[in-house]
């Protein structure tokens, strides 16, 4: 009889599977997934290799925009000391959303078989983002007869299940998974609503990297970034409608002393710039573009308040990153945000996604502005220890 492995005495081998993972071409892409893994690996109770597929595209010329970046990503790299594989999968127009789980799984199958054949016979698949990644991982788990954990992170449950075919895929994957994780309570509740077994559904929130995001002297941070001494509001995120940068811009019309810095890039840049011009506040808006993670602590520290005006979120990492740098927040009450902002020290939650509510939140916070050291102290309760230990416990339980 074949001896069963003793999972309680040796490090577990996990395969992290997700399209949301940083690479040498897109170093900020899915960095929150890498951060969670980095803290997990630090325990030395887990060894991991990553399969992070990217859509197939044949041309590397920059005139093809973001698609050309996919072509530039290497098939294999060691990224921050972790072995990462980037197999290609086909994502055809129009029908791509419905068939992506299948093409994603088929594209990764050969790479995963090679890992096993070359000695990395992993114990469990750790998948991130429920659709299409988690569904593809469910297919792979069946093909390779491996346990599976899937982590939901936001749009994968807040938006995608509104489409009929992806919804059925998600429901099937939730039934196949040995455990499902929501990064906030609201996502775990959505999983149960979609049919996930409550006994297999867990909340493991994201933490914040307290070593990377540390308070900087505000004046010195502003000097480094070339920012003025005026009150500075900060809005961080992709330049897309759901992030609500346009509301932050509109708020300036009622806050004549304030400047607004927007960190991020995306398809809405021209519209946002024109919006600022039309409101005659463009001179008080700084479009900083996407900034490297190493620079973000300066932006958070330089600001007086971080604004998050999203229409939907899972667990917004920017909130804790700002707080870890001593900067309080004003944010809409979506997703896991009320779970993050639970004290006046942390900032204000606004119940209505309107400019009026946003300005009222900013003014309320300014009237009783918290000590920045206290804001940092508040953020410190959101370290990674509880989530890391929760992952290890779940991994070991599904591998018994």
Secondary structure as UniProt FT lines:
FT   TURN            7..9
FT   STRAND          12..17
FT   TURN            27..30
FT   HELIX           31..41
FT   TURN            42..44
FT   STRAND          46..51
FT   STRAND          54..55
FT   HELIX           62..64
FT   HELIX           66..72
FT   STRAND          76..79
FT   TURN            80..81
FT   STRAND          82..85
FT   STRAND          88..89
FT   TURN            93..95
FT   HELIX           96..117
FT   TURN            118..119
FT   STRAND          124..128
FT   HELIX           130..134
FT   HELIX           135..144
FT   STRAND          147..152
FT   HELIX           155..158
FT   HELIX           160..162
FT   HELIX           164..176
FT   STRAND          179..182
FT   HELIX           185..193
FT   TURN            194..195
FT   HELIX           198..200
FT   STRAND          201..203
FT   TURN            210..212
FT   HELIX           218..225
FT   STRAND          232..236
FT   HELIX           241..243
FT   HELIX           245..251
FT   HELIX           252..254
FT   TURN            256..257
FT   STRAND          259..263
FT   TURN            267..268
FT   HELIX           269..278
FT   TURN            279..280
FT   HELIX           282..284
FT   STRAND          285..289
FT   HELIX           293..302
FT   STRAND          305..308
FT   HELIX           317..324
FT   TURN            325..326
FT   STRAND          328..332
FT   TURN            335..336
FT   HELIX           337..340
FT   TURN            344..346
FT   STRAND          347..350
FT   HELIX           355..367
FT   HELIX           372..379
FT   HELIX           380..382
FT   HELIX           385..398
//
